[in-house]
Amino acid sequence: MDEVSLNGEPIYDEEADEFEIEGDCAMTAYVGQTGVIQGENPLPPAVGMEFESYEDVYYFYSCYAKEQGFGVRVSNTWYRKSKERYRGKLSCSSAGFKKKSEANRPRPETRTGCPAMIKFRLVENKRWRIIEVELEHNHLISPAGGKFYKSHKNLGVGTKRPLQLDSAEEIQKIRLFRTVVIDSEDDGNSYVDEGEFRNNVDQSNQLKLKKGDAQAIYNFFGHLQLMNPNFFYVMDLNEKGYLRNLFWAEARSRVAYGYFGDVVAIDTTCLTDKYEVPLVVFSGVNHHGQSIPMGCGLLAGEAVESYTWLFRAWLTYMLGRPPQVVITDQCKSLQIALADVFPRAVHCLSLSQIMKKVPEKLGGLRECEAIMVALSRAVYHSLRTDEFELAWEDMMQRYGIRDHIWLQTLYEDRKRWVPAYLKDTFLAGMFPFKQSEAVTPLLGGCLHKQTPLKEFLNNYDPALQKILQLQALADLESRNSSPMLKSRFYFELQLGKLYTTNIFKKFQDEVEGMYSCFSTRQESIDGSVITYLVKEHAEVEENRMETRDYEVMFNTSEAEVVCVCGLFNFKGYLCRHALNILNQNGVEEIPSQYILSRWRKDIHRNYVHHKGCNGIDIDNPIHRYDHLYKRVVQVVEEGRKSHDRYKFALQALDEILNKVRLVEEYPV
């Protein structure tokens, strides 16, 4: 056995192995590069959060403890025989009980046996991961008392460091509300000589900001945080203290992720295509099939370290809950970062992005038009993996392109982007697998290749409000309109009552498509599993019809139906071929396992705003708090401008407070 624990419970003051880390806990400059979320208003600890070092975990938990109003003690530390730490436990300072003393005047008991703690351990990638959390205390805690604990003696709320600036007039001190940054090379002076900055700073290791961009970022974050107190952002600085990477997200993004976080797309087009704004967008799809934002970032470049920092920042904000599927562009450094941060997620490559590159990558070939047609047929028309392999091999031999490097990389990654390989992966409609389908960039309307950063930041909030407005309109239509039925099948009536309008209309296309399935033949029986062959006369290319055979397996005992076309996993509703088999077997209702809650209109989702009170959900206490907070801040801003306004605002707030209390005592 090569692992030992130097501490054991219960915890006593006199234990020789117990220790407390004071101040900044030997934090290094690297903390500012890791995306550890700390400082003012830190996130609560959650299982799955990861940190660069043991000390980083302590600092994070201490920041949280100081904000909540309790002290921290190291209750357990486990070492291997090599004296390497591999596991730890941090507890509330009121954990355990003091050892009974033989003294005439023993010190009074101040501990309560508080259970609040976190446990963490060293994992394979040499990072420290939180593995167990208890947030509840068995005693009163007060944020006002946090500063009096020894463990918080020297904790700060972040260091002020400069952004890249082009002139002395533009130097800004940006307060890092949620990033811990430790100065390692200077004395904390934020002012930088412009000439020295331009000569010595590695431009590839920082965001390329133009004149006015620093102030624009400062104003952008300030405005969004004023409008939404739960708006979140984190900054990553390089070794010189200059802005390298950014991440931000609205509070509603994390709530929406709780409902629709099974599949997440990460759009890096602006990086790969060298946009003026190096934007990365995290997105999902809501219950209407609409794209919704789940966070944004600005990266200095496509280095593995930048992607890793961004993904960890995003994952930490999402409370350590990784998605099941991630869809990205084809990029080696991005794939390495994903494998590190989301090791258990299925990683798919965007088929739309790959096919969009085909004309450019194959344009120099002698028979490029014929090759592109052959490639499209192999990708879009292959129902099974063996069909794709045969079609690909035929294309290689016929056109002599086996040595084409880009095609070689595509083939190596085929299991990540070819539809025939992805039919066992649920993709929620975020992976267009037909040639006629297209993907619209989430923020494409406010960002073009030459759009400057300041213009994008100005357009961001209006673009976001437009997305929310479209969702609100879709909610209204789904609640207040009755769908028009197009068939006599009960499947249609059943989902018409349950699904949102947009998703139901897509399902209706499959119900109508049942009429194009003109022949059904039983192929084999294996116990309760019957295999059918369904023939369909369908359009495979523009103006070209073709009869195709679709194999459908139906388990009569479990009411399970699986079609070779894979539509259910691609889109989240049953295909015409599966519906045809259910109907033939006398199954009038769609089995419950094929009715997904993510498409239902009758589920109350907390992040969806009702129009009851200025666009907020008046039934949600979080929305009420945010809305009232925003209005009170506006009063404070006006009240501070003069002595008379201050007195008037103070008096008015006192009157409002008294009236609000009366409403609670004497409800109307």
Salt bridges, closest charged atoms under 4 A:
GLU3 OE2 - ARG80 NH1 2.85
GLU9 OE2 - LYS89 NZ 2.28
ASP13 OD2 - ARG107 NH2 3.72
ASP13 OD1 - ARG111 NH2 2.12
GLU14 OE2 - ARG107 NH2 3.61
GLU18 OE2 - ARG73 NH1 2.21
GLU22 OE2 - LYS150 NZ 3.33
GLU40 OE2 - ARG175 NH2 3.41
GLU50 OE1 - ARG127 NE 3.04
GLU50 OE2 - ARG129 NH2 2.54
GLU52 OE2 - ARG127 NH1 2.16
GLU52 OE2 - ARG312 NH1 3.12
GLU55 OE2 - ARG85 NH2 2.86
GLU84 OE1 - ARG80 NE 3.45
GLU132 OE1 - LYS119 NZ 3.68
ASP183 OD1 - ARG161 NH1 2.39
GLU194 OE2 - ARG198 NH2 3.13
ASP236 OD2 - ARG244 NE 3.01
ASP262 OD1 - ARG598 NH2 2.87
GLU276 OE2 - LYS210 NZ 2.45
GLU302 OE2 - LYS274 NZ 3.58
ASP329 OD1 - LYS357 NZ 3.14
ASP340 OD2 - ARG312 NH2 2.71
GLU387 OE2 - ARG384 NH1 3.33
GLU389 OE2 - ARG414 NE 2.91
GLU393 OE2 - ARG402 NH2 2.86
ASP394 OD2 - ARG398 NH2 3.40
GLU437 OE2 - LYS571 NZ 2.74
ASP475 OD1 - HIS287 NE2 2.94
ASP475 OD1 - HIS288 NE2 2.54
GLU477 OE2 - LYS505 NZ 3.93
GLU510 OE1 - ARG576 NE 3.07
GLU512 OE1 - LYS486 NZ 3.73
GLU523 OE2 - ARG521 NH2 2.89
GLU536 OE2 - ARG576 NH1 3.00
GLU536 OE1 - HIS577 NE2 2.75
GLU541 OE2 - ARG377 NE 3.17
GLU541 OE1 - ARG544 NE 3.40
GLU546 OE1 - ARG544 NH1 3.31
GLU546 OE2 - ARG548 NE 3.61
ASP549 OD1 - LYS535 NZ 2.85
ASP602 OD2 - ARG600 NH2 2.84
ASP617 OD2 - HIS604 NE2 3.43
ASP617 OD1 - HIS610 ND1 3.59
GLU637 OE1 - ARG640 NE 3.15
GLU638 OE2 - LYS641 NZ 3.25
GLU638 OE1 - ARG645 NH1 2.68
